[in-house]
Amino acid sequence: MRTHHWKKFADMIPHPARHVSGQARRELFRANLPLTSILLFFLAPSGFAQSPAEKLAAHTNEFRPEVIEVTEGVHVAVGFALANSILIEGEDERGPGVIIIDTTESQAAAKAIKAEFDKITTAPVRAIIYTHFHADHIGGAKVFAGDDNPDVYSHPTTTARATELDGPVNPIYLRRAVRQFGIGLGPDLFMNCGIGPRLHVSLGQASGFIPANITVEDELEVTVAGVKLKIVHAPGETADQLYVYLPERKLLAPGDNYYKAFPNLYAIRGVPYRDVRHWADSLDLMLGEEVDFLVPSHSRPIVGTEAIRDTLTAYRDAIRSVHSMTLEGMNRGLTPDELAHEIALAPELASQPYLEEFYGTVSWSVRSIFSGYMGWFDGNATNLFPLAPPDRARRMAELAGGAEKLLAQATDALAAGDAQWAAELCDNLIALDPADGGALNLKANALTALAEEQVSANARNYYLVSAVELRVAARRALP
Ligand SMILES: [Zn+2]
């Protein structure tokens, strides 16, 4: 397989992309689809296939609020917050007790979940486990803990990351996070966050985070409320990721190393490189457990040994294939722009519902892997010292015959459905004059059109919040 792969790539010079597409086409023909499905595809009226926006809208159903009984004594609250909370019931000589895995992003969301969990049991909370430090997993712990004084488990680095409120790039990180999660978008525009219904931000509300008193560096076996737990360090979406395995129930809580969307190998709000090899290795680690119930911290649980094995295997293979295709292309001298346009998942992976790009995308992953290994420079000498944006913009305007003609071209591009080109032309106009109301409004319209072409909630939200910002800037710019 490996040799075969390399041979394929050895043929790639000078048109690797065409070669990959040709290979993909041949695989599609070999896929041996039933004739009826091929006929349906070609004969279906144009309205038959869902648009990207319709697909993303339909994905909201994944997050309908519900407390799901996964198996006896294990419940998961889905759809109350961006992330899930998992309730595990147990009993020992002290009486009944429960374990909570992940606590959502806010005390308000945690209260709503706790009210539902209280209908199942009011037994004291003996342990809270954070799968990782992200805000959507840690903010409601105080609500679940109440006066029960539970042990709190995490990786040793989690507390420091969770309480890092004055990071040096926090101002820009927060602005970009608002865009990624679509915070402030009205119900007419907002659909979901790809891995959850929405992110609750309650400014001024003190975080309900409780620092861990027990940390798991590598692996810990412990019995809490009579329930045997194996807690394992499994770096992936974050370096501090833990999974929780219940051997007696063959149940695995993978944290954010699996959810029903293409993995966010890079987050557009801005994150340091996530070493995707670790993520794939951690999926291998989880595949080493006997699992009948998979209860992720986002999206709904999966039941059934085979379905779980197939899902985790494909998830791992998707990550590994994007990594290896990127490296192979990089080593042929291709740039991130070229690679991001050419690399695609193999059809048998791309067609899996849990690899739909509702959250992460292949092209962002490719760019992230490139910069993770090589840094910012794409390798093209032209880009060692490129023109300053206003300088390039002035020359572009000259080429077009003046700024008015450039604006006319951008307007025509958008009218013709070429929203990306319209946005790129607008960037030149805005570089020439940051208070050009016409260009600001036109770019906002272009981004709104681009949002409709996206299945990625992150992309959609980022486009739409940016459009709002541009319209505000345009209003300020008008005399
Ligand atoms: Zn999360």
Residues whose N, C-alpha, C, O or C-beta is under 5 A from the ligand:
A	BS01	ZN	A83 H134 D136 D256
